[in-house]
Each structure stands twice: as structure tokens, then as C-alpha cells.
Amino acid sequence: MLGNVYYATHQVQDATGHFKAFVDAAHPDSRTLPNAYYALATLTLQSAPSGASKKKSNQALKQAAVLKDAQVYYQKAQAADNRFKELYGVATGFNEIKRTAVMAFQARSAGRNGLLTDDNTPALLDASEALKKTFKSPAISSCANCGRSDNIANEGRSHELKPKPLLKCAKCNKVAYCSRPCQITHWNSTHKNACNKK
């Protein structure tokens, strides 16, 4: 599934689109259906708006709707997981996507009296903030054009000086280059059509 690739590379919008398309087309007994639902739950949860302080503000209402959508995806994932286990007698695999979802959705928060509450909204908001940090653009480790792992300007440069980083695309920040010629070549060949602004 292409959604797994986008998920692993932290391309949230592309991953969400592919997982939604997969869920719409997948057979209900598919081994990969629960994984898609777990991914959608996690991706939806991390997209919850931050900082809604007033309960009836637009931000708080949007936050509540996103959390509800995420919980629905998680419940569908659990139902698909249980269905698969009932049909085939074996549970689906426990991969990184499922582990992240389970950790986020099974977290509970304590109330003022220190006892666990039935309202898991605060715990989900904490999980959402943690997911946002992990879903920031991953480190780019090589030139998108030639695969070189460092800036070409570092050749012949003293080891005592701090090495120059790769040059990131100013529009999308998703790809980087070892030199300006590599950037121009890649832009003209493919990136021009694929580049999205931040």
C-alpha cells in the first residue's frame, strides 16, 4: 500500500488520501484493512487543532469533531481486527502503525481527584500533540537528484569547520540537494510537477 510509504515518510495528506481510498475499496475481511483504519485514526488524531481554551469556541468545536472522527476510525480498526481474528483464528500483526494507535487511544487521564476518568479527551489531546511532534518533516538525508549524503561545498573544506547542510527546496521543504546544479536538474526533470507549497 502506498499509504504505508507516505505514512513512514510523514506525508500526512498523501497518506490520509491513500488510506481512505484503500478503505473504500478493500474487502471487509482483508488482513490490511485494520492497519488502514489504525493509520487513519492516528493521522486524524494528529491533525486535531491545538489550544482550544473555551469550550464553545469554533476551535474547540473543530477539535471535538476531529477527535470524534479519530475515535470512529479507531473503533472501526478494532472491529476489523476482531472480525479477522474470528474468521481466521489469528490476530493481525502488531506493527508500528497499530502500536502508535493503541498507545494513543488507550491512554487515560486522571481527574482532579487523581482517579482515572471516563473522558479520555485530555489524554487524546496529549497524544495528538505528541504525534504532531513526530510527524514533523523527517530529516532529509540525501540529495534528491544524485543521492549524495552531504553538500558538495564540503569537499576540500577543513574538518574543523562545521559542514554545510544539504540545500532544501524552499517551496516544500520535503527534498534537499547537494548543489545548485542538482537542484536545477531535479526541478526541471520531476520536482516542478510534484512540489507543493508548505
N, C-alpha and C positions, 0 to 999 in steps of 0.2 A: 504494500500500500504506500502510495506516495505521501499520504498524510503522515506516516511514521517518519519519513525523511524530513518533512517540514517541521514536525514536532521536535525532532532531535536537533535541528539547526535553528530552533527558536523562531521560526517564521509563522507567527500566530495566525494571521489572517489566511494564509495559504493552507495551513494545517486544518484550520476550522472548516474551510470550504471543502477540502477533500474528504474529511471525516463525515461531514454532513451528507455529501454526495454518496459516500460509501454506505452510510446507514440507510439512506433511502433505497438503495439498490440491493443491499445484502440480503441473503437468505436468513430468516429468523433463527435457524439452527447453526449458523456459521460460527466457527471457532474464533474468528476475528471480530465478530460483532461486539462482544463485551469490551474488547480493547478499544474499539472506536468510541463507544459510549463513555468509557473511563477517560479517554483523551478529551472528548467534548466537555465532560464535566470539569476537568482540570483547566482546559483552555477558557471555558466560560467563567469559571471562578476567578481566574487571574485577570479577567477583563472587568471585574467589578470596580466601579468608581470609588475613589478613596475620599476620606474626610467628610462624610455627610454627618454634620453635627446635630441638625434639627430633624426631628422625626418626620415632619410632614413636608420637608423641602423637596424640590424636584430631584436633587441629587440623592436624597435618602430613598425616594420612591424608585428611582432608577436602580439604585444599589440593591434594594429589596427584590426587584424584578429579576435582576441578573443572578442573585443568589438563589432565587426560586428556580430559574432555568437550570442552573448548575446542579441543584439538588435533584431535579427531574431527570437529568442525564445520568446522574449517579445511580438513582433508583432503577433506571432502565438498564444500566450496566449490571447491577446486581441481579435483576430479573433474568437477563440474558445469560449471565454466568450460571445461575441456578438451573435454568432450562437446559443448558448444555450439559451440566452435571447429571441431571435427571435422565437425559436422553442417552448419554454415552458412558455414564458411570465414572467419569474422570473430570476433575476441575480444569479450567483453562489455566494456562501458565501465569505465573506471577512475575510480570516484567516491570520495568521502570515506570511505565505509564500507570499501570494498575497500582503499584506501590505508592506513587505520589498521590493518586486519587484517594486511596484508602486512608493514608495518613492525614490528608486534608479534611476529608468528610467524616472521619470517625473521631476527630478531636472534639473535646468538650471543654466548656469553660465553667469556672466557678462563679457563683453568685456572690452577693455581698456577705452572706453568712458563711462563705467558704465551701458550701456544698455544691456539687455538680448540678447544673440546671438543665432543663429540657430544651431551652432555647440555645441552639448552637450558633446563632448569628455572630456573636463576638469571636468565637473560635474560627468560623469560616472567614470572617474579615481578616483575622490574623494570618490565616493560611493564604488568603488572596494576596496580602502584602508580601508574604514570603515568596509566593510564586512569581510575583511581578519582578522581584529581585533576580530570581533565577532565569526568567525569560527575557532579561535584557539582552541586547545583542551579544552573542558569544564572541570570544576573542577570534580574530581572523589571523590565521597562522601562515598563510602563503599567498603569493601573487596569483590573482585570478586568471592571468594570461599565461604565465610560464611555469608557475608552481614554486618559484624561488621563495625561500623562507625568510629572507631579510632584504632590506633596502640595498639596492646596487651601490648607493653612495657610501656604504660601509667598507667597500673594497679599498684596501690601501690606507684605511683610516687607523689611527692609533688605537690600541686596545684600551688605553687609559680613558679615552673619550666615550661618553655614553653613545651607544649605537642609535642610528636614526631608525625610526619605525617605518613600517610599510605605509604607503600613501593610500588613505581611504577615499572611496568615492564620496564626494561632497554632497551629492543628492540623496543617496540612500543609506550610506554607512554600512552596507552589507558586504561589500567586496573591497579588496585592497590590492595595491600594485607595488612592485619593486622599483619601478621607474616610470617616468612620464611617457616614454615610448611604449611601454607595455600597456599603460592606461589608455593611450590613444588607440592602439591596435585593438584592444579588447572592447573599447567603446564602439568603434566602427564595426567590428565583426558581430557582436552579440549584445553587449550590455545596454546599448542605446534603447533597444526594444524591451528589455527586461527591467530596466531601472525604474523604481518607484520612489517618489519623494518620501521622506521620513514619515 
